[in-house]
Amino acid sequence: TPASFQLANTVALEHLTAILADGLLSLPEIMEGSDEGYRAIWNWHALEETEHKAVAFDVYRVAMGGDDKVSAYALRSLSLVFSTSVFFALFVPFYVHNVRVSGGLSDLKGWRAVLRHSVGKKGIFRHSAKAWLDWFKPGFHPWDHDNREFLEQFDELVAHALDEAA
C-alpha cells in the first residue's frame, strides 16, 4: 500500500491503543482478581502507550499536512475506521479461541464478566467511545485527552519491580 496509507493506519492504531490504555489506567477494577505480575505488565504497557500516543500523529501532520488539507483529514478519518475493523476482526477470533482452549465457552458467568468489562457501565469500550469519536473532529490531537497524570505511575511501577527483583 502507499506510504501515506501505512502511516495513516499506524497513527490510527496508535490512537486505538492509546485510548484502550487510558481505559485500562482509568478503570483499574477491570484487572481486579488478575495475577499481580500480569496486572503490572499490562499497566506498564498502558503507560508506555500513553507516553508516546502523539508521536506518530505529529509525524503524520508534518508529512501529510494538517486537517486544513482535506485529503489528510479524510485519510486520517478513514484509517481509524479501517484499523478498528481489522483490530476487532483479529481480536475477537483470537479471544474466542483462547476461551475455547481454556474450556470457558460455556461459562456464562465468564461471558457476563466480559460484557461488563467491555461494554458495561464501567466497560473499557464504553469508556473509550468518546475518545474514539473525538478522532473525527477537525483539529483533533491525541493530547486533547490529557492523561499525563498516569505517567507519574512509571516511577512507582519501576521502583516496585526493583523491590521485587531484590
N, C-alpha and C positions, 0 to 999 in steps of 0.2 A: 504494500500500500504506500501511498505518498508519505513523505516525511511529515507533512502537516497533519495528516490523519493519525499517524503514530503518536506525534506529540500531543495532539488534542485528546487522544484516548489515554495517554499516560497521565495527563493533567486531570482528566475525569476520574480515573481510578484512584489517583492520589486524593481527590476530594472525597470520593466514596469511602476510602479507608480512613480519612481524617474524621469524617462525621461519625463513622462507626466507632472509631477510637474515642471520640468525645462521648458517645453514648455509653461506652464501657466505663469511662472515668466518671461520668456524671451519675451513673446508676450502678454503684458497686454491689448492690443487692443481687444483680444478675450473676455474680460469681460466688454468692453465698453457698457454702457446702462444698466448694471446689478445693482440691488439694492446694496447700499454700504455695508450693513451687509452681504449679500450673497457673495460679492466680498471679503470682509475681511475674512470670514471663509474659502473660497477656497484658498486665499493667505496664510493664516495660515497653512492650511493642506499641501499645496505645500512646504512651508518652513519646516514643520515637516518631510515630506517625504525626502526632501533633506538632512536634518540634519542626518538622520540615514541610508542613502542609501547604505552604505557599511557594516553595522553591520552583517547582515545575510550572506552576501557574504564572509566576513572574517571568520565567523564560518564555512561555507561550506569548505573553503580552508583548515582549520585546521582539520575538521572532515573527509574530503574526499581526501585530498591531492590536490596539486596544479595542474595546467594544464599539468605538466610533466607526470601526471598519466592519460593515455588515457581514462580510464573509467570515471574519474571525469570530464574531459573536455567534453566527449560525453554526459554524463548525464546532465551537465550544459547547453550544447547547445540545446539538445532536449527539456529540460524543458522550455526554453523560447518560443519555437515554440508551445508546448502544452499549456502553461499558457496563451499565447497571444490568441490562438484559443478559449480557454474556456472564457477568458475575453470578447472577442467580441461576442461570442455565447450568453453570458448573457447580455452584454451591449446593443447590437442592439435591441433585442426584448423589453427590458425594456424601452429604449429611445422611440421607436416607440409607445409603449403603452402610455407613458406619453404624447407624441404629440397627439395621438388619443383622450385621455381623455380630453385634453385641447382644442380640436377642431381644431388642426392645421394640420391635414393630407393633406388637400387640399391647404395649404398656400405655394404657390410656392416661394414667397419671403423668407419665413422662411427656406425652404429646400435649397435655394441658399445660404443663410447665413450659414447654417450647413456645406455645402460643402466648402464654402470659409474658414470657421474657422477650418475645419478639414483637408482638403487636398489641399486647395488653396495655393497660393504663400507664404502666411504667416500663413498657417494652422498648427495646433498643431501636426498632424500625419506626415505631411511633415517635420516639424522641428525636430521631434523625430526619423525619419527614420535612420539617421546616427548613433545615439547613440544606437538604437536597433540593427543595423547591427554590430556595434563595439563589442557587446557582444560575437560574434563568433570568435574574434581574440584570439589566444592562449596568455595567459599572461594578458588578459584584467583585469582591476579593475575599479569599479564604479567611483572612484575619478580621473580616467584618464580624465573624463569630469568634470573638476574642476569648480564648480559654487558656491563656498563658499561665494562669494561676496553677494549673495542673503540672506545669513543668517544674515547679518547686519540689514536686514529689521525686524527681530524678535523684537528687542528693540523698533523700531519705531511703529510696529503694536501693541505691548503691551501698550506703552505709549498712543497711540491713543485710545485704548479700555478703559484704565483707565480714560482718559479725558471724554470719552463718558459716562462712568458709574457715574462720579462725578456730 
